[in-house]
Amino acid sequence: MRRQFIRIYAGIAIVLLLSVFGLLAMSKQWVASVRQADFEDKTQALIAMVREELEVVDVDPVAQLLVLNMFSLTHRMPITLEPLFVLPLSSAEKGRLKAGEVVTISIEERLQTYQMAPNGDVIVLGPYLLEEMIRWQDNLIEEGDGEGDGGNFFFQIDVLFFGILVAILLGIGVAIYFLIHPFERRIYALSDAAERFGRGDLSSRSPVGKGQAVADLARSFNGMADRIEGMVDGQRELLRVVSHELRTPLARIFFLLNQLKSDRVSGGEQTDIQRIERSVYELNDLVEELMDFARLDRDISHRTEIDVYAQMRELREMVAELRRDISVDIDSEHLMVWANETHFKRALTNLVTNAVRHARHHIWIKGKKVDEMVHISVEDDGCGIPEHLREKVFEPFYRIDENSNSNSTGLGLAIVKRIVMQNEGQVWVENRTQGGARFTLMFPFVKK
């Protein structure tokens, strides 16, 4: 939202700046044209006054020189009296002079103004630069330090405009902030609700509040969340009911198998009974996993501090019970994580059980702190997992080797992934350089 505020503010500021620069340019051009016209009028008035004074002194050369010097010093402009034939004028311009007009021409970017004097010569004003003469006549340049009493006119205009612009931009910035800030809070609230919903908190909802656009968005999100939560709850309930109902016929089958095992049967029949018993045990394990999978969301909020190293030591004993031909190495600092204790134990147990199933001779269980998270890895020296299957192994009922004689239900890693997501963690798998797989759990670290 802050980026949006900056974009809106920057857009308005750029438009205002361009507008002010354009206005300044047009105002300067207009003022310059007005002042130029005014100077031309003053020039014609000046040359008329010089002509009148020359007419008074008649043909006295000393008096004429005094008049010309007086006006030159007074108006800071060279004023001379020249014969007509020495002037760089065209025939048409000379004709205009003889007709009594005032003629101004440009010579090497400087101006010269001419008018016929009473004695038949030509009064010459210049050469001069128009900009310099305009500034002087406006009394913006004084003799000496080059600064006027009132300061530079255009500089004062620029400062005034930029001062007004800064005040406008500050006002607009404050107004935009107070207009956007309520939307920012509500959008952050909606974003937070969506993030919690994505992490598995299906009860998360966004406050609706007032305001058409954001309120409609929040209502749409809440409606979507209600429908998703309803569908997920329905699926969980169906899974729970089916799993529960399957336990009754399974119990009957176990009872009948025990009766058959106590009866006198032939060797072939005994083998068949053992096969049926193994299948029923697998089915029973699957039902238990399904029920655990359905119960995962019930105690999600019950989190506590868990000693990672203590949990690892218990797992060493479990591995020894499952396979005595496998050695286990534990390498971990004394770390505490923040998670649901039952879920944490289940996730770690599932990973170790999976490693026991695939390991050849060795399992490594390690723990370390990375930033504000604790990384717990379970490694084995088995065959590893192909890269294109590393995401699929966390899907429910997916098994890499469907023809394997393993008693895996295909739910163990799916349960691990759901647990870490509910406890604000992550899980991923990669292959060890020396061979085998490495599963890594990530949980929030608890500072002592």
SEGU-942674 format. One record per residue (C-alpha): residue number from 1; residue in one letter; x negated, y negated, z negated. Coordinates in pm, whole numbers, m for minus. Layout:
N
{NUM; A; {X; Y; Z}}
...
This chain:
448
{1; M; {0; 0; 0}}
{2; R; {m293; m234; m69}}
{3; R; {m412; m172; 286}}
{4; Q; {m66; m268; 413}}
{5; F; {m79; m587; 205}}
{6; I; {m422; m672; 347}}
{7; R; {m302; m607; 704}}
{8; I; {6; m829; 665}}
{9; Y; {m193; m1101; 493}}
{10; A; {m472; m1087; 752}}
{11; G; {m220; m1103; 1038}}
{12; I; {m50; m1410; 893}}
{13; A; {m386; m1573; 817}}
{14; I; {m511; m1518; 1174}}
{15; V; {m192; m1663; 1322}}
{16; L; {m215; m1966; 1093}}
{17; L; {m583; m2019; 1170}}
{18; L; {m525; m2002; 1545}}
{19; S; {m230; m2238; 1511}}
{20; V; {m433; m2488; 1308}}
{21; F; {m729; m2472; 1545}}
{22; G; {m496; m2527; 1840}}
{23; L; {m324; m2814; 1664}}
{24; L; {m660; m2971; 1578}}
{25; A; {m783; m2938; 1935}}
{26; M; {m465; m3093; 2078}}
{27; S; {m465; m3373; 1820}}
{28; K; {m828; m3454; 1891}}
{29; Q; {m763; m3462; 2263}}
{30; W; {m461; m3686; 2218}}
{31; V; {m641; m3922; 1980}}
{32; A; {m941; m3936; 2214}}
{33; S; {m722; m4027; 2512}}
{34; V; {m542; m4297; 2310}}
{35; R; {m869; m4444; 2185}}
{36; Q; {m1022; m4431; 2533}}
{37; A; {m730; m4627; 2674}}
{38; D; {m760; m4873; 2386}}
{39; F; {m1134; m4915; 2451}}
{40; E; {m1072; m4977; 2819}}
{41; D; {m831; m5256; 2724}}
{42; K; {m1089; m5399; 2485}}
{43; T; {m1358; m5378; 2754}}
{44; Q; {m1144; m5571; 2997}}
{45; A; {m1071; m5828; 2724}}
{46; L; {m1446; m5854; 2647}}
{47; I; {m1548; m5907; 3006}}
{48; A; {m1271; m6167; 3042}}
{49; M; {m1409; m6355; 2741}}
{50; V; {m1763; m6342; 2886}}
{51; R; {m1631; m6477; 3215}}
{52; E; {m1453; m6763; 3041}}
{53; E; {m1768; m6861; 2848}}
{54; L; {m1979; m6847; 3163}}
{55; E; {m1726; m7068; 3337}}
{56; V; {m1768; m7325; 3059}}
{57; V; {m2150; m7340; 3084}}
{58; D; {m2126; m7347; 3465}}
{59; V; {m2462; m7276; 3636}}
{60; D; {m2703; m7358; 3352}}
{61; P; {m2925; m7045; 3339}}
{62; V; {m3036; m7098; 2978}}
{63; A; {m2680; m7143; 2859}}
{64; Q; {m2571; m6836; 3059}}
{65; L; {m2848; m6628; 2898}}
{66; L; {m2744; m6743; 2549}}
{67; V; {m2381; m6644; 2619}}
{68; L; {m2482; m6303; 2748}}
{69; N; {m2716; m6237; 2451}}
{70; M; {m2455; m6346; 2202}}
{71; F; {m2194; m6106; 2338}}
{72; S; {m2451; m5826; 2372}}
{73; L; {m2552; m5852; 2006}}
{74; T; {m2197; m5895; 1882}}
{75; H; {m2058; m5596; 2070}}
{76; R; {m2371; m5375; 2076}}
{77; M; {m2351; m5341; 2454}}
{78; P; {m2597; m5452; 2726}}
{79; I; {m2441; m5746; 2918}}
{80; T; {m2622; m5895; 3217}}
{81; L; {m2554; m6111; 3523}}
{82; E; {m2659; m5951; 3853}}
{83; P; {m2630; m6042; 4224}}
{84; L; {m2365; m5837; 4403}}
{85; F; {m2598; m5695; 4667}}
{86; V; {m2829; m5517; 4411}}
{87; L; {m2545; m5320; 4250}}
{88; P; {m2499; m4948; 4331}}
{89; L; {m2142; m4999; 4451}}
{90; S; {m1963; m4879; 4759}}
{91; S; {m1803; m5119; 5006}}
{92; A; {m1459; m5043; 4868}}
{93; E; {m1572; m5111; 4508}}
{94; K; {m1736; m5440; 4616}}
{95; G; {m1414; m5531; 4788}}
{96; R; {m1220; m5470; 4468}}
{97; L; {m1465; m5691; 4275}}
{98; K; {m1419; m5974; 4526}}
{99; A; {m1044; m5933; 4485}}
{100; G; {m1085; m6010; 4110}}
{101; E; {m1051; m5653; 3972}}
{102; V; {m1257; m5495; 3695}}
{103; V; {m1450; m5192; 3825}}
{104; T; {m1598; m4914; 3608}}
{105; I; {m1829; m4645; 3752}}
{106; S; {m2029; m4355; 3605}}
{107; I; {m2406; m4331; 3658}}
{108; E; {m2581; m4024; 3510}}
{109; E; {m2307; m3966; 3250}}
{110; R; {m2318; m4334; 3146}}
{111; L; {m2060; m4599; 3233}}
{112; Q; {m2100; m4949; 3377}}
{113; T; {m1823; m5206; 3402}}
{114; Y; {m1829; m5494; 3653}}
{115; Q; {m1638; m5821; 3718}}
{116; M; {m1715; m6122; 3935}}
{117; A; {m1856; m6426; 3748}}
{118; P; {m1750; m6784; 3837}}
{119; N; {m2086; m6855; 4008}}
{120; G; {m2051; m6562; 4250}}
{121; D; {m2275; m6317; 4060}}
{122; V; {m2139; m6005; 3883}}
{123; I; {m2103; m5959; 3507}}
{124; V; {m2239; m5609; 3421}}
{125; L; {m2145; m5429; 3097}}
{126; G; {m2365; m5127; 3027}}
{127; P; {m2482; m4873; 3089}}
{128; Y; {m2313; m4723; 2778}}
{129; L; {m2172; m4394; 2644}}
{130; L; {m1798; m4408; 2595}}
{131; E; {m1802; m4197; 2275}}
{132; E; {m2065; m4414; 2109}}
{133; M; {m1884; m4735; 2191}}
{134; I; {m1551; m4598; 2068}}
{135; R; {m1704; m4494; 1734}}
{136; W; {m1874; m4830; 1695}}
{137; Q; {m1566; m5031; 1778}}
{138; D; {m1370; m4826; 1526}}
{139; N; {m1636; m4931; 1275}}
{140; L; {m1727; m4565; 1210}}
{141; I; {m2098; m4626; 1274}}
{142; E; {m2280; m4902; 1094}}
{143; E; {m2617; m5034; 1176}}
{144; G; {m2882; m4858; 965}}
{145; D; {m2788; m4520; 814}}
{146; G; {m2527; m4424; 1077}}
{147; E; {m2241; m4372; 827}}
{148; G; {m1930; m4580; 810}}
{149; D; {m1743; m4712; 511}}
{150; G; {m1446; m4486; 570}}
{151; G; {m1641; m4171; 667}}
{152; N; {m1599; m3974; 987}}
{153; F; {m1239; m3987; 1106}}
{154; F; {m1226; m3641; 1259}}
{155; F; {m1412; m3489; 965}}
{156; Q; {m1148; m3625; 733}}
{157; I; {m876; m3479; 954}}
{158; D; {m1049; m3136; 954}}
{159; V; {m1088; m3135; 577}}
{160; L; {m725; m3232; 535}}
{161; F; {m601; m2963; 769}}
{162; F; {m819; m2693; 614}}
{163; G; {m716; m2795; 266}}
{164; I; {m351; m2763; 366}}
{165; L; {m429; m2429; 535}}
{166; V; {m599; m2287; 224}}
{167; A; {m304; m2393; 8}}
{168; I; {m59; m2233; 254}}
{169; L; {m260; m1907; 268}}
{170; L; {m277; m1888; m111}}
{171; G; {97; m1944; m134}}
{172; I; {169; m1683; 132}}
{173; G; {m66; m1434; m39}}
{174; V; {112; m1474; m373}}
{175; A; {453; m1445; m206}}
{176; I; {356; m1133; m10}}
{177; Y; {207; m971; m321}}
{178; F; {522; m1022; m529}}
{179; L; {737; m901; m238}}
{180; I; {531; m587; m175}}
{181; H; {439; m495; m535}}
{182; P; {782; m347; m624}}
{183; F; {774; m138; m305}}
{184; E; {419; m31; m391}}
{185; R; {523; 98; m733}}
{186; R; {819; 289; m594}}
{187; I; {623; 439; m305}}
{188; Y; {350; 548; m547}}
{189; A; {619; 707; m764}}
{190; L; {757; 888; m459}}
{191; S; {405; 996; m359}}
{192; D; {337; 1126; m710}}
{193; A; {664; 1322; m710}}
{194; A; {581; 1473; m369}}
{195; E; {230; 1567; m488}}
{196; R; {364; 1738; m802}}
{197; F; {625; 1915; m591}}
{198; G; {353; 2035; m354}}
{199; R; {152; 2172; m648}}
{200; G; {444; 2394; m744}}
{201; D; {649; 2178; m983}}
{202; L; {978; 2225; m799}}
{203; S; {1166; 2021; m1061}}
{204; S; {974; 1707; m963}}
{205; R; {1201; 1425; m838}}
{206; S; {1149; 1064; m735}}
{207; P; {1333; 774; m907}}
{208; V; {1581; 622; m661}}
{209; G; {1610; 265; m793}}
{210; K; {1736; m25; m582}}
{211; G; {1646; m135; m232}}
{212; Q; {1784; 17; 84}}
{213; A; {1474; 155; 260}}
{214; V; {1279; 306; m30}}
{215; A; {1595; 422; m207}}
{216; D; {1711; 608; 105}}
{217; L; {1368; 768; 136}}
{218; A; {1371; 874; m231}}
{219; R; {1725; 1015; m196}}
{220; S; {1620; 1211; 113}}
{221; F; {1318; 1353; m71}}
{222; N; {1528; 1446; m375}}
{223; G; {1788; 1612; m154}}
{224; M; {1519; 1810; 26}}
{225; A; {1361; 1907; m307}}
{226; D; {1699; 2023; m442}}
{227; R; {1755; 2247; m140}}
{228; I; {1404; 2392; m150}}
{229; E; {1423; 2453; m525}}
{230; G; {1760; 2620; m479}}
{231; M; {1630; 2851; m206}}
{232; V; {1315; 2937; m400}}
{233; D; {1513; 3001; m719}}
{234; G; {1748; 3222; m523}}
{235; Q; {1461; 3423; m379}}
{236; R; {1295; 3456; m719}}
{237; E; {1617; 3569; m879}}
{238; L; {1677; 3821; m602}}
{239; L; {1320; 3949; m642}}
{240; R; {1360; 3973; m1018}}
{241; V; {1694; 4153; m997}}
{242; V; {1576; 4398; m731}}
{243; S; {1256; 4470; m923}}
{244; H; {1452; 4522; m1240}}
{245; E; {1709; 4747; m1075}}
{246; L; {1435; 4959; m920}}
{247; R; {1302; 5051; m1262}}
{248; T; {1610; 5258; m1349}}
{249; P; {1587; 5505; m1056}}
{250; L; {1210; 5516; m1106}}
{251; A; {1259; 5619; m1468}}
{252; R; {1492; 5899; m1354}}
{253; I; {1238; 6018; m1097}}
{254; F; {964; 6026; m1365}}
{255; F; {1196; 6230; m1590}}
{256; L; {1271; 6479; m1312}}
{257; L; {902; 6508; m1224}}
{258; N; {816; 6588; m1585}}
{259; Q; {1083; 6861; m1584}}
{260; L; {949; 7005; m1260}}
{261; K; {594; 7004; m1398}}
{262; S; {710; 7202; m1704}}
{263; D; {881; 7466; m1485}}
{264; R; {693; 7753; m1332}}
{265; V; {625; 7663; m971}}
{266; S; {390; 7794; m705}}
{267; G; {57; 7633; m626}}
{268; G; {188; 7468; m308}}
{269; E; {486; 7326; m490}}
{270; Q; {260; 7195; m764}}
{271; T; {55; 7009; m502}}
{272; D; {371; 6855; m356}}
{273; I; {482; 6748; m703}}
{274; Q; {145; 6577; m760}}
{275; R; {178; 6390; m430}}
{276; I; {527; 6275; m522}}
{277; E; {402; 6168; m862}}
{278; R; {122; 5957; m710}}
{279; S; {368; 5790; m473}}
{280; V; {607; 5717; m758}}
{281; Y; {325; 5567; m965}}
{282; E; {233; 5343; m671}}
{283; L; {595; 5238; m637}}
{284; N; {609; 5167; m1010}}
{285; D; {295; 4954; m988}}
{286; L; {449; 4762; m700}}
{287; V; {765; 4696; m900}}
{288; E; {557; 4573; m1196}}
{289; E; {361; 4340; m964}}
{290; L; {683; 4208; m812}}
{291; M; {823; 4130; m1154}}
{292; D; {502; 3954; m1255}}
{293; F; {507; 3759; m928}}
{294; A; {865; 3647; m999}}
{295; R; {784; 3549; m1360}}
{296; L; {483; 3330; m1281}}
{297; D; {673; 2997; m1286}}
{298; R; {843; 3043; m1621}}
{299; D; {565; 2933; m1858}}
{300; I; {369; 2704; m1626}}
{301; S; {371; 2412; m1871}}
{302; H; {220; 2608; m2163}}
{303; R; {m146; 2519; m2113}}
{304; T; {m429; 2529; m2361}}
{305; E; {m808; 2531; m2390}}
{306; I; {m964; 2862; m2284}}
{307; D; {m1318; 2985; m2355}}
{308; V; {m1445; 3111; m2019}}
{309; Y; {m1739; 3311; m2153}}
{310; A; {m1521; 3498; m2402}}
{311; Q; {m1285; 3603; m2122}}
{312; M; {m1580; 3726; m1915}}
{313; R; {m1704; 3953; m2194}}
{314; E; {m1364; 4121; m2216}}
{315; L; {m1378; 4184; m1841}}
{316; R; {m1710; 4366; m1876}}
{317; E; {m1538; 4622; m2098}}
{318; M; {m1249; 4657; m1853}}
{319; V; {m1489; 4731; m1565}}
{320; A; {m1661; 4998; m1773}}
{321; E; {m1326; 5170; m1824}}
{322; L; {m1235; 5156; m1455}}
{323; R; {m1569; 5264; m1302}}
{324; R; {m1871; 5371; m1508}}
{325; D; {m2093; 5378; m1199}}
{326; I; {m2077; 4996; m1161}}
{327; S; {m2296; 4750; m1353}}
{328; V; {m2172; 4402; m1442}}
{329; D; {m2384; 4087; m1483}}
{330; I; {m2238; 3780; m1658}}
{331; D; {m2397; 3438; m1616}}
{332; S; {m2209; 3142; m1759}}
{333; E; {m2248; 2837; m1976}}
{334; H; {m2017; 2784; m2271}}
{335; L; {m1732; 2624; m2076}}
{336; M; {m1373; 2540; m2163}}
{337; V; {m1095; 2515; m1905}}
{338; W; {m744; 2375; m1928}}
{339; A; {m489; 2631; m1805}}
{340; N; {m213; 2868; m1902}}
{341; E; {m396; 3141; m2094}}
{342; T; {m182; 3431; m1969}}
{343; H; {m210; 3314; m1611}}
{344; F; {m585; 3253; m1639}}
{345; K; {m649; 3604; m1773}}
{346; R; {m432; 3756; m1504}}
{347; A; {m608; 3570; m1222}}
{348; L; {m954; 3665; m1346}}
{349; T; {m847; 4025; m1409}}
{350; N; {m705; 4058; m1057}}
{351; L; {m1029; 3932; m902}}
{352; V; {m1244; 4166; m1109}}
{353; T; {m1013; 4460; m1034}}
{354; N; {m1037; 4376; m665}}
{355; A; {m1419; 4363; m692}}
{356; V; {m1425; 4701; m870}}
{357; R; {m1219; 4848; m588}}
{358; H; {m1464; 4734; m316}}
{359; A; {m1804; 4720; m490}}
{360; R; {m2073; 4982; m431}}
{361; H; {m2289; 4946; m741}}
{362; H; {m2278; 4595; m881}}
{363; I; {m2050; 4303; m979}}
{364; W; {m2154; 3950; m1079}}
{365; I; {m1928; 3717; m1282}}
{366; K; {m2056; 3357; m1301}}
{367; G; {m1935; 3027; m1437}}
{368; K; {m2062; 2671; m1390}}
{369; K; {m1940; 2312; m1413}}
{370; V; {m1916; 2111; m1090}}
{371; D; {m1806; 1749; m1140}}
{372; E; {m1489; 1767; m1351}}
{373; M; {m1403; 2127; m1257}}
{374; V; {m1521; 2470; m1367}}
{375; H; {m1612; 2716; m1090}}
{376; I; {m1577; 3085; m1179}}
{377; S; {m1702; 3330; m918}}
{378; V; {m1660; 3708; m896}}
{379; E; {m1903; 3874; m654}}
{380; D; {m1947; 4232; m538}}
{381; D; {m2193; 4419; m318}}
{382; G; {m1928; 4573; m95}}
{383; C; {m1856; 4524; 274}}
{384; G; {m1736; 4164; 250}}
{385; I; {m1441; 4007; 432}}
{386; P; {m1441; 3900; 801}}
{387; E; {m1412; 3524; 839}}
{388; H; {m1083; 3536; 1034}}
{389; L; {m918; 3731; 750}}
{390; R; {m1026; 3516; 455}}
{391; E; {m704; 3314; 445}}
{392; K; {m477; 3611; 506}}
{393; V; {m603; 3807; 202}}
{394; F; {m412; 3564; m21}}
{395; E; {m80; 3635; 154}}
{396; P; {167; 3865; m26}}
{397; F; {148; 4235; 74}}
{398; Y; {m148; 4179; 307}}
{399; R; {m423; 4442; 290}}
{400; I; {m733; 4441; 509}}
{401; D; {m733; 4818; 555}}
{402; E; {m377; 4944; 584}}
{403; N; {m500; 5306; 610}}
{404; S; {m706; 5286; 293}}
{405; N; {m628; 5529; 12}}
{406; S; {m657; 5240; m234}}
{407; N; {m363; 5199; m470}}
{408; S; {m352; 4823; m410}}
{409; T; {m4; 4672; m386}}
{410; G; {m116; 4375; m176}}
{411; L; {9; 4126; m437}}
{412; G; {m300; 4085; m655}}
{413; L; {m469; 3803; m460}}
{414; A; {m134; 3637; m382}}
{415; I; {m73; 3619; m758}}
{416; V; {m421; 3468; m806}}
{417; K; {m352; 3196; m552}}
{418; R; {m16; 3105; m705}}
{419; I; {m171; 3089; m1053}}
{420; V; {m453; 2851; m956}}
{421; M; {m214; 2626; m765}}
{422; Q; {16; 2603; m1067}}
{423; N; {m280; 2519; m1292}}
{424; E; {m414; 2243; m1063}}
{425; G; {m698; 2461; m936}}
{426; Q; {m816; 2622; m615}}
{427; V; {m936; 2961; m494}}
{428; W; {m1139; 3059; m190}}
{429; V; {m1343; 3352; m62}}
{430; E; {m1674; 3374; 123}}
{431; N; {m1933; 3641; 194}}
{432; R; {m2260; 3670; 3}}
{433; T; {m2582; 3636; 202}}
{434; Q; {m2697; 3971; 64}}
{435; G; {m2366; 4136; 154}}
{436; G; {m2032; 4162; m20}}
{437; A; {m1759; 3911; m106}}
{438; R; {m1756; 3615; m343}}
{439; F; {m1421; 3492; m478}}
{440; T; {m1431; 3154; m655}}
{441; L; {m1172; 3012; m893}}
{442; M; {m1165; 2642; m979}}
{443; F; {m993; 2510; m1295}}
{444; P; {m996; 2168; m1468}}
{445; F; {m1282; 2125; m1717}}
{446; V; {m1211; 2039; m2082}}
{447; K; {m1456; 1793; m2236}}
{448; K; {m1569; 1871; m2588}}
